[in-house]
Amino acid sequence: MAIQDLMTTLGVPTAAWTTGNRPVRSPIDGAELGRVADTSLGDVAAAIEHSMAAFKAWRTVPAPQRGELVRRLGVVLRDHKAALGQLVTLEAGKIVQEGLGEVQEMIDICDFAVGLSRQLYGLTIASERPNHRMMETWHPLGPVAIITAFNFPVAVWAWNAALALVCGDSTLWKPSEKTPLTALATQALFERAAAGMDVPAGLSQLVLGAGDVGAALTRSPAIPLVSATGSTRMGRAVGPVVAARFGRSLLELGGNNAAIIAPSADLDLVVRGVTFAAVGTAGQRCTTLRRLIVHESLKQDLIAKLASVYARLPIGDPRAAGTLVGPLIDEAAFTAMQQALAAATVAGGRVIGGERVSVMGPSAYYVRPALVDMPDQAEVVHHETFAPILYVLGYTDFDQAVALHNAVPQGLSSSIFTTDLREAEQFLSAAGSDCGIANVNIGPSGAEIGGAFGGEKETGGGRESGSDSWRAYMRRATNTINYGRDLPLAQGIVFDVG
């Protein structure tokens, strides 16, 4: 479907994506998809004011009614899954299945949030004082700023927005400047879902632009929570600014994810799991597998098996049936990949693949995913390169493997392939993986909605999506009720005023 037909189907006014000053290009072939206008700082300030007004109205709506809005959003997304998925493919370069899968993530988190809207519960706590009851309650927090990256242009917004909305918050979304069209389409679908409901104006707003727009959201004391997804460098800029005003940050930053391949591993399972985790989305996921830590007895055999698979990978137009590896997002991504491979070669690495593939003309950047047989953990291995590079390291004993695994500053996702129960359990223990996600016999990529998503160390410590991640979008109050006639004090303190 052509871009004009997609945007019409998704309900985006033509002027919103054709009359701006900033071009939007597809990584598929470099063609211009549209033009958008960045939001002025004055309009950002007005949006923040509208968001606060909307929050004050929305927070008084019963949570199950707030859940009804999110339920309607899920229905609208189901009805437009194909069109929105195609737009994700056009603008972000994902293969068709991954574009559709991203919209399915949005639908899934809506389902999760609807159920959550009837389960925003606190605790009843035993009081040490007679005739007293103590409890905790959870209340809406306020406007939430959502800053998202290009690689998941709509799903990460939904992870945050669906939970924030049922928790009683308003939202302000700044998408990546590389993927504004999918954001415009998602906002139009939200407005369609909200039509006919008594939803306050400004409940969900979209602001477009680069760093200055994000900085305005980050600095604003009216925004108690900033949820930001991107690089560690971005997190280092956002976190201190929010902390300086005593706001909260929910940071989902870089990943340098590894898989340990033990001697007992099922190698057929390993090859399938590693290939998807390492080359899916052309290596442009925060959970992409970037380091393979393989027992020395298996290392060369596994490299040969993976090299054979890599050589056969269908690379090309992500819209075409059968394509598994689409383009990098832009020239800068290609340059960063080549610089990392050059550094790995200097450090003694043996590079297999990694070359540019001639597809769809000179303005698009397609590459053969790279395997790098590293003699040791060189400095380049400690850095995340957002491209399909898989460094292969060897180990001789399990403690060494875990040490190699944990020796990088990032801590998002991890995995081990083993049929040894002791190794699996140790990897999942406090003495094993230091990441927020740890898997056994599956790769580090491809998280489900039901679990909390996020990582430790330079990954930022944030948690989104499932489990009790909803608490980040609310504030907690501890309440004590005295239903007696006396006034006993805690800790047995006596304060007699006669």
N, C-alpha and C positions, 0 to 999 in steps of 0.2 A: 504494500500500500504506500502511495506517495506521501511525503511529509504533509502536504496540504490536507489530504484526506484524513490522515491520522489526527492532526490537530483539530479538524472539524469534528470528527467522531468523538474526540475526548472533550470537546466543548471549550476549546481555547479561542478567544477572540483573535482574529487575524492580526489586528494592530498590535497585540501584545507580543507577538514573536516575529514581526516583519518590519517594524518601523524604527527600531532602536539604532544606536550607533555602534554597538559591539557585535561583530559577526560570531555566529556559532557554527563550528565545522564538525563534520562527521569524521571520526578516525578511520572509517571504512575506506574512504577514497579522498579525504580532504575537501570534499565539496561543502559549500556553504548551505546550511540547513535553514538559517533564519538570522534575524538580527533582534537583539533585545536591548532595552534601555536599563542602565543601572539605576538603582534607587538612590536619590540624593540623600545627603545626611540629614537635611531638614525633614524629608519624608520618613526617614528611619526614626527620627525623634517622635514624629507624629504617630507612627505605627506603635512605638512603645507605649505612648499614652493611651491609644485605643486598646492595646492589649491589657493594660492595667484595668481599664474600665470594664472590658469584657470579663476579666478574671473576677472582679467584684460581684458581677451578676452570676457567672457560671458556678462559683463556689457554693452558692446557696441552693443550686439545683440538686435534688437527691441523686446519689451516685448511680442507681439503676437507670434513671432517666438519662444521665450522661452516657451510660453504656448503650442506650438506644441509638444515640448519634453514631457511635462507633460501629454498632451493628449495621446501620444503614450504609456507612462507609464501606464495610466489608462486602455488602451486596453490590454496591456500585462498582467496586473493584472487580468482583467476579464477572459482572456484565461487560467490563471493559478490559479484561485481562489480556486478550490477544492484542488489542490496539496499544495498550500501554507497554506491554512486553516488546512489541515491534519498535516502539519509540526508544526504549532503553537500548535495544540493539543498534539503532541508527545513531544515537547520540553518544553512547558509551562504548560501542564496538563489541558488546557481548554476543556470543553465539545465541541462536534462537532459544535453545533450551534454557540457557542461563537467564536470558531476559524474561522469559515466562516464569522461571523459578523465582526471580526476584519479586515479581508481582504476587506470586503465591505466598511468599514470606509476608507481604503486607496483609494479605487475606488472613493468614494464620495468626498474626499478632492481633488483628481485630477480633478474631474468635476468642483468643486468650483474654483480651482486655474486657470483652463483654462479660465473660464469666467472672472476671476479677471485680467488676463493678458491684457485685453482690457479696464480695469477700474482703472488703477493706477493713479488716478487724484488728483490734489491739488486744491487750492482755488485762486480766484481772489479777492483781497482785496482793498477796496476804499482807495486811498491815500489822505492825507490832502494837498498835494502840487499840484498846477496846472500843467497840462501836464505831469503827472507822472502816471505810472501804477505799482501796487504792486501785487505780486503773490507768491505762494509757490509751489515749485517743490519737487518731491521725487526721490531719486537716490539710486541705489544699495549700500548696506552697506559694503559687504566684505565677507570673508570666515565665515561660521557659524558652530560652533561646536554643535553637537546634541548628548546628553548623555541620554540614555533611560534605563528604568527599565524592569524587567523580565515580569511583569504582562500584559503589552501591548507591546510585543516585536517588532512589526512591525508598528502598527497604529500610534504610537506617532512619529516615524521617518517620516512617510508620512505627518502628520499634519505640521511638520516643513519643511521638504524638499520640498514638493509641493509648498508651499508659497515662500520659500527662492529662489527656482529656477526661478519662474516667476518674482520675484523681482530683479533678476540679480545676485544673490549670488551663490557662490560655497558652498559645504557642506562637513563636516568631521563627521563621525558617529562612536561613541563608544557605542555599545550595552552593556547590562548587560552581565557579564561573565557567567551568568546562561543560557543565550539564544543566543549563537553566531551563531547557524546553521540557524535560521530564518533570521538573518542579512546577512549571506553569500548568502542565496537564494534571498533575496530582492535586494542585490547589483547585483547579476547575472541578475535578471529581469530588473533592471535599465539599465544595459549595453546592454541588448537585445533591449530595447526601443530606446536607443541612437544610435544603429547601423544604418549606412546609413545617419545619420545627421552630420552636421559639428559642433560637440560638442567638446570643448577643453578637452584634457586629464586632468584627475584629478578633473573634475567638481564635481563628487560625489565619495567620498572615504570612506573606512571602515577601522577602526583600532580596534584591539581586545586586551583585557587585563583588568586588575583590576585598582586599584586606581592610580598607577603611570602613566598610559596612560591617564586617565582622567585629572590628575593634569597637565600633559604636555600641554594639550589643554587649560586648564583653565588659565595657566600662560602666554601663548603666546600672545605678543602684536600684532601679525599679525591677531588675531581672534577677531573682534570687538564685536561679540555676542556669548555667550554661553547659549544654551537652555538646561537645565538640569531637568530631571524628576526623582524623588526619594523621599527619606525620608527627614524630616526636618534637621536631623543631617547632611546629605549630603549637603543640601543647605547652612547650616552654614559654611561648609568648602569651598564651591565653591564661594558663594557670596562675601565674603571679599577679596578673591584673585583677582577676576575679577574687583571689585571696586577699588582696590589699583592701578591698571593700567588704571583706567578710562574706562574700557570696560563696556559692557552692559550684564546683566544677565536676562534671561527669566526663572524663577523658577516655577516649578509645583511640590509642595512638599506634605506633609502629609495632610490627611483629617480625621476629626472626626465627620462625618456627622450625622445629627439628623433629625427626623420627628416628628412634633407635631400632635397628634391625638386629635381633638376637639370633644366635646360631639355630635355635629351634623354630624360627619363623617359617610360615608357609610362604614360599617365594612367589607363587602364582598370585596369592592375595596381596603380597607386598608390591609386585609390579603394577597391578591394577590400582591399588590404593595410592601409591606414590605418584603415579602418572597423573591421576586426576588432581591430587593435592598440589603438585608442582607446576602443572601447565594450565589448569583451569583458569578462565578469565585472563589468559595470557600472562599468568603470574602476577596479576594486579589485584590480589586479595590481601587483606591484612593477615589472613590465616594461611596464605600460601606456604607450602613446604619449601624451605630454603636451605635446610641443612639435613643431610642424611648421614647418620652415624652408624656405620655398619661393622659388624664383627669381621676381623681380618680374614677369617676363613671363608667369608662369603663375598668380600668386597669386589674383587675383580669379576667374578661371575655375575654379580648383580649389576655392575656397571655395564657389562656386555649386554645383558638382557634389556636394561633400560635404554641403552644406545640403539638397540634394534627397534624398540617401540618408538622412540623419539624420531628415528629416521622415517618412519611410516606415518607419522601424525599428519592428518589433513589440515593444512594451514591455508587460510584464504578468507574470502568474503563470509562474514559470520551469518549472513542471511541464507547462505546456501545449505541445502541438506547435506549432512555428513561432515561439515566443518567442525573441528574440535578446538582449533586455535585461531582466534581472530587477531585484530591488530592491537599494538600498543596505542595508548591514548594520543601520543603526539611525538614529535621529534625529540623533545627534551627527554622523554622516557627512553627512547632508543639510544641517545647519547649517553645517558647514565648507565645503561646496560653495557655498552661497549667499553666505557671507562672501568667498570667493575671487572669485566673479563680481562682487560689489559692488566689491571692490578693483580688479579689472580694468577695470570701467566708469569708476571715478574716474581711473584711469591713461590713459584715452582709448581703451579697447578697445570694440569693437562685438560685443555678445553675441548669438548666435543659438542659441535653445534654452535648456536649463538649468532649465526650470520643472518644478515637481512635477506628476506625472501621477496622477490619481485612479484607483487600482487597489487592490483587496483591502482597502478600509476605511482609517480614519484612523490606524491603528497601524502601517502599513507605509509605506515611503518609496521611491517610484518616481520617477524623473526622466527627462526628455528629455535625452540627452547634449548637451553644449554645445560650440559652436565659438566662439572668441573671436578676432576679427581685431584683432591688436595692432599699433599703429604702431611700437613699438620694444620692446626687452626690458625691460619694467618690473619692479619688485621682485617683484611677485606671481608672475612667471614663474619666479623662482629657487626657489620653494618647491613641494614636492610636496603636492598636495591629492588625497586618496585618493577620487577620484570621476571621472566621465567628463567632464573638461574638456580640450579640445584648443586650445592657444594657437597661432595661425598668425602667423608672423613672415616678413618678406620679406628677401631679400638680392640683391646685384647681382653679386658675384664670389665664386669658390669659397673663397678664403682667408677672406673675411668670413663665409661660411656655417659653416666649421669653427670659427672663433672664437666665433660665436654658440652653436654646438653645445656647445663645451667651457666656456662661461662660467658654468655652474651648479656648485654644490658637490657634486652627486651624480654618480656615474659607473658606473651599472649597465649599461644596454643602449642600443644605438644602431643606426641604419640609414641607408642612402642608396639612393635610387631614381635610377638613371642607366644609360645604355647607353654612356657614355664610359669606356673602359678606364682612362684616366689618372686620372679622378676616383675611380673605384672603388678603384684600387690606392692612391692617396694617402690615401683615407679609412681604409683598413685599415693604413696604415703608422704608424710612430712619430710622424709629424707630423700624423696625422689624428685619429680618434676617441680620446678618452682613457678610454673605458669598458672594462669587462671583457668585454663582448659587442659585436661590431660586425658588422652584416649588410649584404648588398648585394641589393637588389630583393626583400626581404621586410621586414616590420616588425620592431620590437624585441621583440615578444611571441611566446611559444610556443617555448621552448627544448627541445631534444632531450636525452634522458638521456645520450647518449654524450659530450657535451662538458661541460667544467667550467663550472659556473654560479656567477656572482658578479661583483662590481664593485669599482671603486676609489673613492678619495676618501671622501666621507661614506657611501658604500655599505658600507664596512667592510673590504674587501679579502679577504673569505672566499671559498672555493670549495667547492661541493658537487657531488654527482652524479658525472659521468663523468671521463674522462681520468685524471689521477693524483691526484684529490681524496682518494683513500683514504689518502694519506700523512698527512693531518691527523689521522687516528685512530690513528696508530702512532708509536712513538718509534724513532729511528735510532741504531744503534751502529756505530762504525768499529772493525774488528777487525784486528789484525796478528798473524800467526803466524810464529814463527821455527822452521824445520825443520832448521837447521844446528847446528854445534857452536860457532860463534863468536858474539860479541855486538856486531856493528857498530852504531854509533849514527847516527841521522839527522843530516843536515847535516854529516857528516864529523867530528862532535865526538869527541875523544879524552878518555877519562876512565879513566886507568889506575891501578888501586888496588894493582897489584903482584901 
